[in-house]
Amino acid sequence: MVVAAPGSVAVAAPHPAAVDAARAVVAAGGNAVDAALAAAAALTVAYPHQCSVGGDLVAIIRPAGGAAQAVLSIGAAAANVDVAALQAAGPRMPFGGPHTVTVPGAVAGWAALASLGARLPLATLLEPARALAADGVPVSPGLRRAILNRIDVIRADPGLSALLLSPSGDPVDVLVQPALASTFAALGTNWKSFYRGHLAHQLVDGLARLGSPLAVTDFAAHTAALETPLSAVMDGVTWYAAPPPVHGASFLAINGSSSLLTDARRAQLARDALLGDPRNGPIDLDGLLLLSPTPLPGSASDQPKPAGDTVAVTAVDSAGTAVTLIQSVFQSFGAGILEPSTGIVLHNRGSSFSLEPGHPGLIGPGVRPPHTLCPTLAVSGSDVVALGCQGGRAQPWILAQVASDAVTSPDLPALLARPRWIIGAREIGRDTPTALLEPGTPEAEALTTAAEAAGLVVEYTAGPHDDAGHVQVSRLAGDTLSAATDPRADGVAAVLPGRSLSP
């Protein structure tokens, strides 16, 4: 914890290169928005298994003294998607490949966030990422694990194998990405080229060769949505979460629950039955918030396991501006496609669509998929906490296990190191609905009883586990800034000195 000198920024991210990028822009006069954006862009270079220029972005921003706002830059399915053909091919969406690629939203999300309070030009914020791609970045332990876990997918794709594997077939030690560096240079000149220029045409041409129905008109139609976040007050603290098609309502439904695992199971089933894109029809928000009876089918055990799916970046500055940002490729290395001319890994967010007629998450032309990204922000007077995590569909209950304590804990690193539990099925590598507990999880006996009553198999991990999430937290409490990063990832948290944030 550090007394908040004017211009300082607390930031947390799952890779050191991200915090280095934030440090550079804060030293140049940037605030929390600048720090979060620079870190987010750097992560797409250093952590291609978890996020990419070719992925989506969801964020919540609270300008100092202003109202919180949600940024939903979630890409849609192609306008000419053949739903009948997908339904004929199987009972569920494929887990990877060209038909799971929706329009990537990250770039438009960066631009939208910048417009809401960045102090520096977007080109300046993207420069650390460009340099990192051009000069190279060492392969982290987390990335190396992801390469080995998905080695068959990587070998099957020419772009991924050229980037990640040596001639002998082993993981490389350093990522050098000249094509991606050129992409960042183009984005710094004109970010709209990703949606209405040469980058859009390159991506569409590359995907078309693989059978994707996406067209340049789909890219041109994308915009980042700026929306009022969902909110709930608990013990005098206002919590904010993103609205559908994001499952922020699931977090608000269970945050502060005295029967957290039981309510998490209820929220999980409600989400699986009710979450979809409001643009495609009404969403039962009361049902998602557990405020009304909901149909509760069996767990969606056919969902893909999104190992390494997501990165969270949090930043809060001395003036009280706060950002919690999550971006992702969903499953590790997304759709298993790297478009070589741009160096961009494409996400597989489309695999979350339902193929069940009448389901609110049914795929359709221009429809956004149900989304797992779940950033949250807490405000109490002048105090603010930015919180986010990796963890796929388990993000609401991962966050709910640390959220209340993150507001007041004197030791944020110890809070994030505390053993946790998650529930899930295929998304945590299990064939049946399961409660997975890390050793030493508080109240393990009561959790076991609750899990068994909810029809869950109980298992213990051998130690801290990636599936339990990579939580990042930044906080301003009084005149003190603090930040912490989850020990389950490769991250860094820091309070960065900078210039005065006064106009």
C-alpha positions as CSV (number, residue, x, y, z in Angstrom):
1,M,0.0,0.0,0.0
2,V,1.3,3.4,-1.0
3,V,0.0,6.9,-0.2
4,A,-1.4,8.2,-3.4
5,A,0.9,10.9,-4.6
6,P,-0.6,13.0,-7.4
7,G,-0.4,11.2,-10.8
8,S,0.3,7.7,-9.3
9,V,-1.6,4.7,-10.6
10,A,-2.2,1.2,-9.0
11,V,-2.2,-1.5,-11.7
12,A,-2.4,-5.3,-11.7
13,A,-2.0,-7.6,-14.7
14,P,-1.1,-11.3,-15.3
15,H,2.2,-10.6,-17.0
16,P,5.2,-8.3,-16.2
17,A,5.3,-6.9,-19.8
18,A,1.8,-5.5,-19.2
19,V,2.8,-3.6,-16.1
20,D,6.0,-2.4,-17.9
21,A,3.8,-0.9,-20.6
22,A,1.6,0.7,-18.0
23,R,4.7,2.1,-16.3
24,A,5.9,3.8,-19.5
25,V,2.6,5.6,-20.2
26,V,2.1,6.6,-16.6
27,A,5.5,8.2,-16.6
28,A,4.5,10.1,-19.8
29,G,1.5,11.5,-18.0
30,G,-1.1,8.8,-18.4
31,N,-3.8,8.0,-15.9
32,A,-5.6,4.7,-15.0
33,V,-7.3,4.5,-18.4
34,D,-4.0,4.9,-20.2
35,A,-2.3,2.4,-17.9
36,A,-5.1,-0.2,-18.4
37,L,-5.1,0.2,-22.2
38,A,-1.3,0.0,-22.6
39,A,-1.3,-3.1,-20.4
40,A,-4.1,-4.7,-22.3
41,A,-2.4,-4.2,-25.6
42,A,0.9,-5.6,-24.3
43,L,-0.9,-8.7,-23.1
44,T,-2.1,-9.5,-26.6
45,V,1.5,-9.8,-27.6
46,A,2.9,-11.7,-24.5
47,Y,-0.2,-13.9,-23.8
48,P,-1.6,-15.1,-27.1
49,H,-3.1,-18.1,-25.5
50,Q,-5.3,-15.9,-23.3
51,C,-6.0,-12.7,-25.4
52,S,-5.5,-11.2,-28.7
53,V,-6.2,-8.3,-31.0
54,G,-8.6,-10.9,-32.5
55,G,-10.6,-11.3,-29.3
56,D,-13.4,-9.4,-27.4
57,L,-13.3,-6.9,-24.6
58,V,-15.6,-6.0,-21.7
59,A,-14.8,-3.2,-19.2
60,I,-16.2,-1.0,-16.6
61,I,-14.8,2.5,-16.1
62,R,-15.6,5.0,-13.4
63,P,-14.1,8.4,-14.1
64,A,-13.0,10.3,-11.0
65,G,-16.2,11.8,-9.6
66,G,-18.3,10.5,-12.4
67,A,-20.7,7.6,-13.1
68,A,-19.7,4.1,-13.9
69,Q,-20.1,2.9,-17.4
70,A,-19.8,-0.5,-19.1
71,V,-18.0,-1.0,-22.4
72,L,-19.2,-4.1,-24.2
73,S,-17.1,-4.7,-27.4
74,I,-18.5,-8.1,-28.2
75,G,-18.5,-9.2,-31.8
76,A,-21.4,-10.7,-33.6
77,A,-22.0,-13.7,-35.8
78,A,-21.9,-13.2,-39.5
79,A,-25.0,-11.7,-41.2
80,N,-25.1,-14.7,-43.5
81,V,-24.4,-17.4,-40.9
82,D,-26.1,-20.7,-41.9
83,V,-27.8,-21.7,-38.7
84,A,-29.6,-24.7,-40.2
85,A,-26.3,-26.1,-41.5
86,L,-24.7,-25.8,-38.0
87,Q,-27.7,-27.5,-36.4
88,A,-27.6,-30.3,-38.9
89,A,-23.9,-30.8,-38.2
90,G,-24.4,-31.6,-34.5
91,P,-26.3,-30.8,-31.3
92,R,-23.8,-28.1,-30.3
93,M,-21.5,-25.5,-31.8
94,P,-18.0,-26.7,-32.7
95,F,-15.3,-25.9,-30.1
96,G,-12.9,-24.3,-32.5
97,G,-12.3,-23.6,-36.2
98,P,-13.6,-20.9,-38.5
99,H,-17.3,-21.2,-37.7
100,T,-16.6,-20.2,-34.0
101,V,-15.0,-16.9,-35.0
102,T,-17.2,-13.8,-34.5
103,V,-16.1,-10.3,-35.3
104,P,-13.3,-9.4,-32.8
105,G,-14.2,-6.5,-30.6
106,A,-11.0,-5.7,-28.7
107,V,-9.8,-2.9,-30.9
108,A,-13.1,-1.0,-30.9
109,G,-13.2,-1.5,-27.1
110,W,-9.7,0.1,-26.7
111,A,-10.8,3.1,-28.8
112,A,-14.1,3.4,-26.8
113,L,-12.2,3.3,-23.5
114,A,-9.7,5.8,-24.7
115,S,-12.5,8.2,-25.6
116,L,-13.9,8.0,-22.0
117,G,-10.8,9.4,-20.3
118,A,-7.4,8.5,-21.7
119,R,-4.9,11.4,-21.5
120,L,-2.5,10.2,-24.2
121,P,-3.1,9.4,-28.0
122,L,-4.1,5.8,-28.7
123,A,-0.9,5.4,-30.8
124,T,1.2,6.2,-27.7
125,L,-0.7,3.6,-25.7
126,L,-0.2,0.9,-28.4
127,E,3.5,1.6,-28.9
128,P,4.8,-0.6,-26.1
129,A,2.8,-3.5,-27.6
130,R,4.2,-2.8,-31.0
131,A,7.8,-2.7,-29.7
132,L,7.2,-5.9,-27.7
133,A,6.0,-7.7,-30.8
134,A,8.9,-6.4,-32.9
135,D,11.7,-7.0,-30.4
136,G,10.4,-10.2,-28.9
137,V,9.1,-11.3,-25.5
138,P,10.2,-14.4,-23.5
139,V,7.7,-17.3,-23.3
140,S,6.3,-17.3,-19.8
141,P,5.7,-20.5,-17.8
142,G,1.9,-20.1,-18.2
143,L,2.2,-19.7,-22.0
144,R,4.6,-22.7,-22.2
145,R,2.0,-24.8,-20.3
146,A,-0.7,-23.7,-22.7
147,I,1.4,-24.6,-25.7
148,L,2.0,-28.1,-24.4
149,N,-1.7,-28.5,-23.4
150,R,-2.9,-27.6,-27.0
151,I,0.0,-28.9,-29.0
152,D,-2.1,-30.8,-31.5
153,V,-4.2,-27.7,-32.3
154,I,-1.1,-25.6,-32.7
155,R,0.6,-28.1,-35.0
156,A,-2.6,-28.2,-37.1
157,D,-2.5,-24.4,-37.8
158,P,0.4,-23.0,-39.9
159,G,0.2,-19.6,-38.3
160,L,0.3,-20.8,-34.7
161,S,3.0,-23.5,-35.3
162,A,5.2,-20.9,-37.0
163,L,4.9,-18.6,-34.1
164,L,5.1,-21.0,-31.2
165,L,7.1,-24.0,-32.2
166,S,10.8,-24.4,-33.1
167,P,11.9,-26.5,-36.2
168,S,12.2,-29.4,-33.8
169,G,8.6,-29.0,-32.7
170,D,9.3,-27.8,-29.2
171,P,7.9,-24.5,-27.8
172,V,10.1,-21.6,-28.7
173,D,11.8,-19.5,-25.9
174,V,11.0,-16.1,-27.3
175,L,8.0,-14.8,-29.3
176,V,9.0,-12.5,-32.1
177,Q,6.0,-11.3,-34.1
178,P,6.8,-8.9,-37.0
179,A,3.4,-9.2,-38.6
180,L,1.7,-8.3,-35.4
181,A,4.1,-5.4,-34.9
182,S,3.0,-4.1,-38.3
183,T,-0.7,-4.5,-37.3
184,F,-0.1,-2.4,-34.2
185,A,1.6,0.2,-36.3
186,A,-1.4,0.4,-38.5
187,L,-3.8,0.5,-35.5
188,G,-1.8,3.4,-34.1
189,T,-2.2,5.3,-37.3
190,N,-5.9,4.5,-37.7
191,W,-7.6,1.9,-35.5
192,K,-10.7,1.9,-37.8
193,S,-8.6,0.1,-40.4
194,F,-9.3,-3.0,-38.4
195,Y,-13.0,-2.8,-39.2
196,R,-13.2,-0.7,-42.4
197,G,-9.8,-0.9,-44.0
198,H,-7.0,-3.2,-45.1
199,L,-6.8,-5.1,-41.8
200,A,-10.4,-6.1,-42.1
201,H,-9.9,-7.3,-45.7
202,Q,-6.8,-9.3,-44.7
203,L,-8.7,-11.0,-41.8
204,V,-11.8,-11.7,-43.9
205,D,-9.8,-13.1,-46.8
206,G,-7.8,-15.4,-44.5
207,L,-10.9,-16.7,-42.7
208,A,-12.8,-17.1,-46.0
209,R,-10.1,-19.5,-47.2
210,L,-10.9,-21.7,-44.1
211,G,-14.7,-21.6,-44.7
212,S,-15.8,-18.7,-42.4
213,P,-19.0,-16.8,-43.4
214,L,-17.7,-13.5,-42.0
215,A,-17.6,-10.6,-44.5
216,V,-16.1,-7.2,-44.5
217,T,-19.6,-5.8,-44.0
218,D,-19.8,-7.7,-40.7
219,F,-16.5,-6.0,-39.5
220,A,-17.8,-2.6,-40.7
221,A,-21.0,-3.1,-38.7
222,H,-19.2,-3.6,-35.4
223,T,-19.3,-0.9,-32.7
224,A,-18.5,-1.0,-29.0
225,A,-21.6,-0.6,-26.9
226,L,-21.5,1.9,-24.0
227,E,-24.1,0.9,-21.5
228,T,-25.2,1.5,-17.9
229,P,-23.8,-1.3,-15.8
230,L,-25.9,-3.4,-13.5
231,S,-25.5,-2.5,-9.9
232,A,-26.3,-3.6,-6.4
233,V,-25.6,-2.1,-2.9
234,M,-24.2,-4.3,-0.2
235,D,-23.2,-3.0,3.2
236,G,-22.9,0.5,1.9
237,V,-20.8,-0.5,-1.1
238,T,-22.1,-0.2,-4.7
239,W,-21.0,-3.0,-6.9
240,Y,-21.1,-2.7,-10.7
241,A,-21.1,-5.5,-13.3
242,A,-21.7,-5.7,-17.0
243,P,-25.2,-6.4,-18.4
244,P,-26.2,-9.2,-20.9
245,P,-25.0,-10.8,-23.0
246,V,-22.4,-10.8,-20.2
247,H,-23.2,-12.8,-17.0
248,G,-22.4,-9.9,-14.6
249,A,-25.9,-10.5,-13.2
250,S,-24.7,-13.9,-11.9
251,F,-22.0,-12.2,-9.9
252,L,-24.4,-9.6,-8.4
253,A,-26.9,-12.5,-7.6
254,I,-24.4,-14.3,-5.4
255,N,-22.0,-11.6,-4.1
256,G,-22.2,-11.6,-0.3
257,S,-24.3,-14.8,-0.1
258,S,-24.1,-16.7,3.2
259,S,-24.6,-19.9,1.1
260,L,-22.3,-19.0,-1.7
261,L,-21.8,-22.5,-3.3
262,T,-25.5,-23.3,-3.2
263,D,-26.4,-19.9,-4.8
264,A,-23.5,-20.2,-7.3
265,R,-25.0,-23.5,-8.5
266,R,-28.4,-21.8,-8.8
267,A,-26.9,-18.9,-10.7
268,Q,-25.0,-21.3,-13.0
269,L,-28.1,-23.1,-14.0
270,A,-30.1,-19.9,-14.5
271,R,-27.3,-18.5,-16.7
272,D,-27.2,-21.6,-18.8
273,A,-30.9,-21.4,-19.4
274,L,-31.5,-17.6,-19.7
275,L,-28.4,-15.7,-20.9
276,G,-28.3,-14.4,-24.4
277,D,-28.1,-11.2,-26.5
278,P,-30.8,-8.6,-25.7
279,R,-30.6,-7.5,-29.3
280,N,-32.1,-10.9,-30.3
281,G,-35.0,-10.9,-27.8
282,P,-35.9,-10.1,-24.2
283,I,-33.6,-11.5,-21.5
284,D,-35.0,-12.6,-18.1
285,L,-32.8,-10.3,-16.0
286,D,-34.8,-11.1,-12.8
287,G,-34.1,-14.8,-13.4
288,L,-30.4,-14.2,-13.8
289,L,-30.4,-12.2,-10.6
290,L,-32.2,-15.1,-8.9
291,L,-35.1,-12.8,-8.1
292,S,-37.7,-15.0,-9.9
293,P,-38.2,-18.7,-10.5
294,T,-36.2,-20.0,-13.5
295,P,-36.1,-23.2,-15.4
296,L,-33.1,-25.1,-14.2
297,P,-31.9,-27.7,-16.6
298,G,-28.9,-29.9,-16.1
299,S,-25.5,-28.2,-16.2
300,A,-24.3,-27.3,-19.7
301,S,-21.6,-30.0,-19.6
302,D,-21.0,-29.8,-23.3
303,Q,-19.4,-26.3,-23.0
304,P,-15.7,-26.2,-24.1
305,K,-13.0,-26.0,-21.5
306,P,-11.6,-22.5,-22.0
307,A,-8.1,-23.2,-20.5
308,G,-6.2,-19.9,-20.4
309,D,-9.1,-18.0,-21.9
310,T,-8.9,-14.6,-20.5
311,V,-6.8,-11.8,-19.0
312,A,-7.9,-9.1,-16.5
313,V,-6.3,-5.7,-16.0
314,T,-7.2,-3.4,-13.2
315,A,-6.1,0.2,-12.7
316,V,-7.0,2.9,-10.2
317,D,-5.3,6.3,-10.0
318,S,-4.8,8.9,-7.3
319,A,-7.7,11.0,-8.6
320,G,-10.1,8.1,-8.3
321,T,-10.5,7.1,-11.9
322,A,-10.8,3.3,-12.1
323,V,-10.9,0.7,-14.9
324,T,-11.5,-3.0,-14.8
325,L,-10.9,-4.5,-18.2
326,I,-11.1,-8.1,-19.4
327,Q,-10.2,-9.3,-22.9
328,S,-10.1,-12.9,-24.2
329,V,-9.8,-15.4,-26.9
330,F,-12.1,-17.8,-24.9
331,Q,-10.6,-21.2,-25.3
332,S,-6.8,-21.3,-25.1
333,F,-5.5,-20.0,-28.5
334,G,-9.1,-19.3,-29.4
335,A,-10.3,-20.9,-32.6
336,G,-6.9,-22.4,-33.1
337,I,-6.3,-20.0,-36.0
338,L,-3.5,-17.4,-36.4
339,E,-4.0,-15.3,-39.6
340,P,-0.4,-15.0,-40.9
341,S,-0.6,-11.7,-42.8
342,T,-1.7,-9.8,-39.6
343,G,-0.2,-12.1,-36.9
344,I,-3.6,-12.1,-35.2
345,V,-4.9,-15.0,-33.2
346,L,-8.7,-15.4,-33.7
347,H,-11.0,-16.1,-30.8
348,N,-13.7,-18.8,-30.6
349,R,-16.4,-16.9,-28.8
350,G,-19.0,-18.3,-31.2
351,S,-18.6,-21.7,-29.6
352,S,-20.7,-20.3,-26.7
353,F,-23.8,-20.0,-28.9
354,S,-26.6,-22.5,-28.4
355,L,-28.1,-24.4,-31.3
356,E,-31.3,-25.2,-29.4
357,P,-34.3,-23.5,-31.0
358,G,-35.9,-21.0,-28.6
359,H,-32.9,-20.7,-26.4
360,P,-32.0,-17.0,-25.7
361,G,-28.4,-17.8,-26.7
362,L,-29.3,-19.3,-30.1
363,I,-26.9,-18.2,-32.9
364,G,-28.3,-15.9,-35.5
365,P,-27.3,-13.3,-38.0
366,G,-25.6,-10.4,-36.3
367,V,-26.2,-11.9,-32.8
368,R,-23.6,-11.7,-30.0
369,P,-22.8,-14.8,-28.1
370,P,-23.4,-15.3,-24.3
371,H,-20.3,-14.0,-22.7
372,T,-18.2,-15.0,-19.7
373,L,-16.1,-11.9,-19.2
374,C,-17.2,-10.5,-15.8
375,P,-15.3,-7.3,-14.7
376,T,-16.6,-5.7,-11.5
377,L,-16.1,-2.4,-9.8
378,A,-17.0,-1.3,-6.2
379,V,-17.5,2.2,-5.0
380,S,-17.9,3.4,-1.4
381,G,-17.7,7.2,-1.0
382,S,-14.3,8.2,-2.5
383,D,-13.0,4.7,-2.2
384,V,-13.0,2.4,-5.3
385,V,-12.0,-1.2,-6.0
386,A,-11.4,-2.6,-9.5
387,L,-11.6,-6.3,-9.7
388,G,-11.4,-8.9,-12.5
389,C,-10.2,-12.4,-13.2
390,Q,-9.5,-15.2,-15.7
391,G,-11.7,-18.2,-15.1
392,G,-14.2,-18.6,-18.0
393,R,-17.7,-19.5,-16.9
394,A,-16.6,-19.7,-13.2
395,Q,-15.7,-16.0,-13.0
396,P,-18.8,-14.9,-10.9
397,W,-18.1,-17.3,-8.0
398,I,-14.3,-16.8,-8.2
399,L,-14.8,-13.1,-7.8
400,A,-17.5,-13.5,-5.1
401,Q,-15.0,-15.4,-2.9
402,V,-12.7,-12.3,-2.7
403,A,-14.9,-9.3,-3.5
404,S,-16.2,-8.3,-0.1
405,D,-12.7,-8.7,1.5
406,A,-11.1,-6.8,-1.4
407,V,-12.8,-3.6,-0.2
408,T,-11.2,-3.6,3.3
409,S,-8.4,-6.3,3.4
410,P,-5.1,-4.9,4.7
411,D,-3.2,-7.6,2.8
412,L,-4.5,-8.0,-0.8
413,P,-1.8,-10.4,-1.9
414,A,-2.7,-12.8,0.9
415,L,-6.4,-12.5,0.0
416,L,-5.7,-13.5,-3.6
417,A,-3.4,-16.4,-2.5
418,R,-6.2,-17.8,-0.3
419,P,-7.4,-21.3,-1.5
420,R,-10.6,-21.2,-3.5
421,W,-13.3,-23.5,-5.0
422,I,-15.1,-23.5,-8.3
423,I,-18.0,-25.4,-9.8
424,G,-18.4,-26.6,-13.4
425,A,-18.3,-29.5,-15.7
426,R,-16.6,-29.7,-19.1
427,E,-15.3,-26.2,-18.7
428,I,-13.1,-27.4,-15.8
429,G,-12.2,-30.6,-17.5
430,R,-14.9,-32.8,-15.9
431,D,-17.5,-35.0,-17.5
432,T,-20.1,-34.4,-14.7
433,P,-21.0,-31.4,-12.6
434,T,-18.2,-31.0,-10.1
435,A,-17.1,-28.8,-7.2
436,L,-13.3,-28.5,-7.3
437,L,-11.6,-27.4,-4.1
438,E,-8.0,-26.3,-3.7
439,P,-6.3,-27.8,-0.6
440,G,-6.9,-25.6,2.5
441,T,-10.1,-24.0,1.1
442,P,-11.9,-22.3,4.0
443,E,-14.9,-24.2,5.4
444,A,-14.2,-27.2,3.2
445,E,-16.4,-29.5,5.1
446,A,-19.5,-27.2,4.8
447,L,-18.7,-26.7,1.1
448,T,-18.5,-30.4,0.6
449,T,-21.9,-30.9,2.2
450,A,-23.5,-28.1,0.1
451,A,-21.9,-29.4,-3.1
452,E,-23.2,-32.9,-2.6
453,A,-26.7,-31.5,-1.7
454,A,-26.6,-29.6,-5.1
455,G,-25.8,-32.8,-6.9
456,L,-22.1,-32.1,-7.5
457,V,-19.2,-34.4,-7.3
458,V,-16.5,-33.1,-5.0
459,E,-12.8,-33.2,-5.9
460,Y,-9.6,-31.6,-4.4
461,T,-6.8,-30.3,-6.5
462,A,-3.2,-31.1,-5.6
463,G,-2.4,-27.4,-5.1
464,P,-3.3,-24.0,-6.4
465,H,-5.0,-24.5,-9.8
466,D,-5.3,-22.3,-12.9
467,D,-9.0,-23.1,-13.1
468,A,-9.5,-21.3,-9.8
469,G,-8.9,-18.1,-11.6
470,H,-6.2,-15.4,-12.0
471,V,-7.7,-12.5,-10.0
472,Q,-6.3,-8.9,-10.4
473,V,-7.3,-6.1,-8.0
474,S,-6.4,-2.4,-7.7
475,R,-7.8,-0.1,-5.0
476,L,-7.9,3.5,-3.7
477,A,-8.9,3.6,-0.1
478,G,-8.7,7.1,1.5
479,D,-5.3,8.4,0.3
480,T,-3.8,5.0,-0.2
481,L,-3.3,3.1,-3.4
482,S,-2.7,-0.7,-3.5
483,A,-2.8,-3.6,-5.9
484,A,-2.4,-7.3,-6.0
485,T,-2.0,-10.0,-8.6
486,D,-3.0,-13.7,-8.4
487,P,-0.1,-16.0,-7.6
488,R,-1.7,-18.6,-9.9
489,A,-0.6,-16.5,-13.0
490,D,2.7,-14.9,-14.1
491,G,1.6,-11.4,-13.1
492,V,2.8,-8.3,-11.4
493,A,1.0,-5.6,-9.4
494,A,2.5,-2.2,-8.7
495,V,1.8,1.4,-7.7
496,L,3.4,3.5,-10.4
497,P,4.6,7.1,-9.9
498,G,3.6,9.5,-12.6
499,R,2.8,13.1,-13.4
500,S,0.0,15.1,-11.9
501,L,-3.4,14.2,-13.2
502,S,-4.8,17.7,-12.8
503,P,-6.1,19.3,-16.0
